Amino acid sequence: MFKKIKNLFSYKKVNFKDYNLPHEALYKKILVQSYNDWFFDDLEVKKDINGRFEIIILHIFIIFNSLDQNNSENKLFKQNLLETFIDELESTYRELGISDNTFAKKMKIAAKSMYGRLSIYSDTINDSKSFNEALLRNIWPLDKELTNKVHKLSEYVYKKIQMYNNKSYREIIEESKREF
């Protein structure tokens, strides 16, 4: 029991399950990247489940925004990636002991938050000022003084989108083997 509790709060030693399908492999890359200390130490994102949720959603947005939109294979890949995230989120809530009485409500809130963030990031990505405001509002909701941190995160997002822009999911997976 104590081992499970210790693993919940451990940020250094993380054991991920095997992901064999392409969308699962890319989700694992996103998950590993979401544990990067740069987000929490340098950018001062809260080092808790909410902060990690925000970083994962941001990386899903990067992938969604980068994929060639006209490719039907990419559309299916995006759906599978999102379903993997939702399955993992559900599993995390279960491991945290969320009761059946509140589980559906928690999942509904999480889904609304996820879709809301993906939507606002998509709507604002072409206007850096609006995009930065969206990042500040979602990632640092209680600290409006972190504007220099917002710019660093924004630069990171734009760099990643440029790196993966209009590539197939296969190309993104291949590219992410070198650097995500």
Helices and strands as residue ranges (DSSP letters): H 2-9, H 22-33, H 37-37, I 38-42, H 49-66, H 72-95, H 100-124, H 128-139, H 147-164, H 169-178
